[in-house]
Amino acid sequence: MSAGVDRVAAAFARARAENRAALVGYLTGFDPDRNGSLERIFAACDGGLDVLELGVPFSDPTADGPTIQAAMTRALASGATVAGALALAAEIRRRFELPIVLFSYANPLVSYGPERLSRETAEAGADALLVVDLPPEHAEVLRGPASARGLGWVGLIAPTTTPARRARVLAASTGFVYAVSLTGVTGAPLDPSDPALHAGLATLRSASSLPIVVGFGVRKAEDVRALAGHADGVVVGSALVEAGARGPAALGELVKTLRAGTLRA
């Protein structure tokens, strides 16, 4: 299996061949602690995730709602670091072939050192970076070194993104594009049948050949089912974190239920 953007592309191709959307799941590294997070991540991967977003904890996660904020607080209290998250990625890679996307904020990643981060991310077997608060005009500090190592760069498009900015984000993106479903934070209420949301996803699909993945507020299989025909992938985050708190078995069962919702009619 090829690394980086090739592994990401292969995952979406497999889902497409099965006539379903890819299931993308977010979990925070080191929540509630190192071993506990690995148990949860392994359960989610065994349950049927197509792509894993591995959260690298940050003390000021402004794009995230209370559930993921609390997860990051727990993770930092248990000793989470960028190096620790990369070590988790390496352990996940030894067991699973699914793409691993490092999900974080600019501050800890830039502070770690862009060249070092990109080298060690590739060495750990992770495939892409998703940096929530790094706009395209400032992204090259991380995107350049990441691209040189064959890593994907996941751009984010919000409902408020202007056409000009959307074009810049798409031009810089590799791997897939993350369509933020609502104006708010992760875990906020979402109407997955909103025609305006579907129209926005259709616009993105017409503007980019990359897979379009929709997230923020997706919690149930019904939500996934309502979006599966409008996007190449669906992201679930807060609901997975909450299920993980009930134990790996509960998390694995939720992932199986969500995956069933990815099938298209």
C-alpha positions in Angstrom: 0.0 0.0 0.0 1.3 3.4 -1.0 1.7 6.1 1.6 0.2 9.5 1.9 -2.3 10.8 -0.7 -2.2 7.4 -2.5 -3.5 5.6 0.6 -6.2 8.3 1.0 -7.3 8.0 -2.6 -7.4 4.2 -2.3 -9.8 4.4 0.7 -12.2 6.6 -1.1 -12.0 4.5 -4.3 -12.9 1.3 -2.2 -15.9 3.1 -0.7 -17.0 4.3 -4.1 -16.8 0.8 -5.6 -19.0 -0.4 -2.7 -21.6 2.3 -3.6 -21.2 4.1 -0.2 -19.7 7.1 1.4 -16.5 6.7 3.3 -16.9 6.8 7.1 -14.3 9.2 8.6 -14.0 9.1 12.4 -12.3 11.6 14.7 -10.8 10.5 18.1 -8.4 12.5 20.3 -5.0 10.9 21.0 -4.3 10.3 24.7 -8.0 10.6 25.7 -8.4 9.6 28.5 -4.8 8.5 28.5 -2.4 6.8 26.1 -3.4 3.2 26.5 -7.1 4.1 26.8 -7.0 6.1 23.6 -5.4 3.2 21.7 -8.1 0.8 22.9 -10.8 3.2 21.7 -9.1 3.8 18.4 -8.5 0.1 17.8 -12.2 -0.6 18.5 -13.3 2.2 16.1 -11.0 0.9 13.3 -12.2 -2.7 13.9 -15.7 -1.4 13.7 -15.3 -0.2 10.2 -13.8 3.3 9.9 -12.5 4.1 6.4 -10.4 7.0 7.5 -9.1 8.0 11.0 -8.7 11.6 12.1 -6.3 11.4 15.0 -6.6 14.5 17.2 -3.4 16.1 18.3 -4.4 17.9 21.5 -4.2 21.6 21.8 -5.1 23.8 24.8 -7.3 26.3 22.9 -9.3 24.3 20.3 -11.5 27.1 19.1 -13.3 25.1 16.3 -14.4 22.4 18.7 -17.4 22.1 20.9 -17.6 21.0 24.5 -17.1 17.3 23.9 -13.9 17.5 22.0 -12.6 20.4 24.1 -13.1 18.2 27.2 -11.3 15.3 25.4 -8.3 17.6 24.6 -8.2 18.8 28.2 -8.1 15.2 29.5 -5.5 14.3 26.9 -3.2 17.1 27.9 -3.6 16.3 31.5 -2.5 12.7 30.8 0.7 13.9 29.1 -0.3 14.3 25.4 2.3 15.8 23.1 2.9 16.0 19.4 5.6 13.4 19.7 3.2 11.2 21.7 0.5 11.5 19.1 3.0 10.5 16.3 3.9 7.5 18.4 0.2 6.5 18.6 0.0 6.9 14.8 2.9 4.5 14.4 1.2 1.9 16.6 -2.1 2.3 14.7 -0.3 1.9 11.4 1.3 -1.4 12.5 -2.2 -2.8 13.0 -4.3 -1.1 10.4 -4.0 0.0 6.7 -6.6 2.8 6.8 -5.5 6.4 6.2 -4.5 8.4 9.3 -5.0 12.1 9.2 -3.4 14.2 11.9 -6.1 16.7 13.0 -4.9 19.7 15.0 -4.2 23.4 15.2 -1.3 25.4 13.9 0.3 26.3 17.2 1.5 22.9 18.4 2.5 21.7 14.9 4.5 24.8 13.9 6.1 24.9 17.4 7.2 21.2 16.8 9.0 22.3 13.7 7.5 21.9 10.2 10.3 19.9 8.7 10.5 17.6 11.8 6.8 17.2 11.9 6.5 16.2 8.3 9.4 13.8 8.4 8.1 12.1 11.6 4.5 12.0 10.4 5.6 10.2 7.3 7.8 7.9 9.2 5.0 7.1 11.6 2.8 6.0 8.6 0.3 8.8 8.8 -1.0 10.2 5.5 -2.2 13.8 5.8 -2.5 16.9 7.9 -5.7 18.8 8.7 -4.9 22.1 10.4 -8.1 23.8 11.5 -6.9 27.3 11.9 -4.3 27.8 9.2 -5.8 29.7 6.2 -4.5 29.1 2.7 -2.4 32.3 2.6 -0.4 31.1 5.6 -0.5 27.3 5.0 2.7 26.9 3.1 4.7 26.8 6.3 3.3 23.3 7.0 1.9 22.4 3.6 5.2 22.7 1.8 7.2 20.3 4.0 4.2 18.0 4.2 3.9 17.8 0.4 7.6 17.1 0.0 7.1 14.0 2.2 4.1 12.8 0.2 1.6 13.8 2.8 -1.9 15.1 2.0 -3.2 18.5 2.9 -6.9 18.7 3.8 -8.4 22.1 3.2 -11.6 23.2 5.0 -14.5 25.0 3.3 -17.2 26.6 5.5 -20.7 27.7 4.6 -19.4 31.3 4.9 -16.3 30.7 2.6 -16.4 33.1 -0.4 -15.9 31.8 -3.9 -12.5 33.4 -4.2 -11.3 31.9 -0.9 -12.9 28.5 -1.8 -10.8 28.5 -5.0 -7.6 29.1 -3.0 -8.4 26.4 -0.5 -9.2 23.9 -3.2 -6.0 24.7 -5.1 -3.9 24.0 -2.0 -5.8 20.8 -1.0 -4.7 17.2 -1.6 -6.2 14.0 -0.3 -9.7 15.3 0.3 -11.6 18.4 1.1 -13.4 18.9 4.4 -16.8 20.6 4.0 -17.8 22.1 7.3 -21.6 21.6 7.4 -22.6 24.5 9.6 -21.5 27.8 11.1 -20.6 26.7 14.6 -18.3 24.3 16.4 -18.0 20.5 16.3 -21.0 18.7 17.9 -23.5 21.5 17.2 -27.0 20.6 16.1 -27.2 19.8 12.4 -30.1 19.3 9.9 -28.6 16.8 7.5 -31.5 17.2 5.1 -31.0 21.0 4.7 -31.2 21.8 0.9 -28.7 24.6 1.3 -26.2 22.1 2.7 -26.8 19.7 -0.2 -26.4 22.6 -2.7 -23.1 23.6 -1.1 -21.8 20.1 -1.4 -22.8 19.9 -5.0 -21.0 23.2 -5.7 -17.8 21.8 -4.1 -18.1 18.6 -6.1 -18.3 20.6 -9.3 -15.3 22.7 -8.4 -12.8 19.9 -7.3 -11.9 16.4 -8.4 -10.9 15.6 -4.8 -13.3 13.6 -2.6 -15.6 15.9 -0.6 -16.1 14.9 3.0 -18.7 16.6 5.2 -18.5 17.0 9.0 -19.6 18.9 12.1 -22.8 17.9 13.8 -23.1 14.4 12.3 -24.0 12.0 15.2 -26.4 9.2 14.1 -26.7 6.7 11.3 -29.7 8.6 10.1 -27.5 11.7 9.7 -24.9 9.7 7.8 -27.6 8.2 5.5 -29.0 11.7 4.7 -25.6 12.9 3.6 -24.1 9.8 2.0 -25.6 10.6 -1.4 -24.3 14.2 -1.4 -20.6 13.6 -0.3 -17.8 11.2 -0.8 -17.3 10.8 2.9 -19.0 11.7 6.2 -17.1 12.6 9.4 -18.3 11.8 12.9 -16.4 13.1 15.9 -18.1 14.2 19.1 -20.5 11.2 19.0 -17.5 8.8 18.8 -15.7 10.6 21.7 -18.9 10.3 23.8 -19.3 6.6 22.9 -15.6 6.0 23.8 -16.3 7.2 27.3 -18.7 4.3 27.6 -16.0 1.9 26.6 -14.3 0.5 23.5 -17.2 -2.0 22.9 -19.8 0.7 22.8 -17.6 2.8 20.4 -17.1 -0.2 18.1 -20.8 -0.9 18.0 -21.6 2.8 17.1 -19.0 2.7 14.3 -20.7 -0.4 12.9 -24.1 1.3 13.0 -22.7 4.5 11.4 -21.0 2.5 8.6 -24.3 0.8 7.8 -25.7 4.3 7.1 -23.0 5.0 4.5 -24.7 2.8 1.9 -26.4 4.7 -0.9 -29.8 3.8 -2.2 
